[in-house]
Amino acid sequence: MAVYAIAQLKMTERAAYDRYQARFFDVFRKFNGRLLAADESPRVLEGAWPFDKLAMMSFPDVASFRACGFMRIGRPFSRGASSSSYAAR
């Protein structure tokens, strides 16, 4: 069963995030992840949105999602950004 992940990122150090992002897809592909959407200015339909970027991803199964390691407890989603992340299947 597919797993979908949403990450809302707040940039803390843009240069560090850009370096992270430059290497992101090399690692992401190893776990069969797919980037469904990423937007640094999404249209907010309701409420406040205090973030700088939204990313939506999919993985073919829970094992691939967990192996990718994005959601390890106590570790940031990316370098140079803090995040709120969610997963659903």
N, C-alpha and C positions, 0 to 999 in steps of 0.2 A: 504494500500500500504506500502510495506517495506521501512524502512529508513536505509541507510548505512552511517556509520560515520568513518572517518579516523582521527587519531591523530598522530602527529609527535611530539615526546617528546625530550626535552633536559634536561638531568639530572642536577639538581642544588644541590641536597643533596641526595646522593644514599641511605643512611640508612633510611631516611624519606620515600623515594619512595618505598623501599622494605617493610616497614611497611604498607604503603598504599596498595600495591599490594597484600599483604597477606590477606587483608580483602575485596579486590575488588570484587571477584566472589560472595560472600555472598549477596552483595548489587545488583550487576549486574543481578543475577538470578531473583530477585524480580520483575524486569521490563521486563522479557523475552528477555533480551539481549543475543546475541551470539557473541563470539569472533571468527572471521573468520580467522584472522592471526595476529601474533605479532612477531616482529623480531628486535633484537638489532644490527643486521648487515645486513640490506637488500642490495641487489645488486642495485646500482645506475646506471640507464641506460643512463641518460643524466643530465648534469648540476651539480651544487654543492648541497650537502645535509648536512647541518650543525647540524643535529639532532643525537640523540643516540638510538632512538627506534621508530618503526612504529607499530601502532595497527589499525586493521580494524575490525569493529563491525557491527552488524545488529540488528534492532529492528523490531517487527512486524508491527508497525504503528507509526505515528507522536506522538500520545499521550504517548506511552511507552517511546519513545526517550526523549520527554520533561520531563516526570515524573522522569526519571532517574537522570536528573539534571547535567549531565556532562558539558553541554555547557552554563551554566549560565554566563551571562555577568559579567565580573569583578572578576570571580572566576577561579582559575586554574583547569585544567583537573584533576590533581592529586597532591598529596603532594610530594615535593621533586623533581618536574620537571616542567619546563615551557613547553607550547605546542602551536602548531598551529593545529587547528581542523577544520574539514569540514564535512558537511552532505549533502546527496543527496537522492532523492527518485525516 
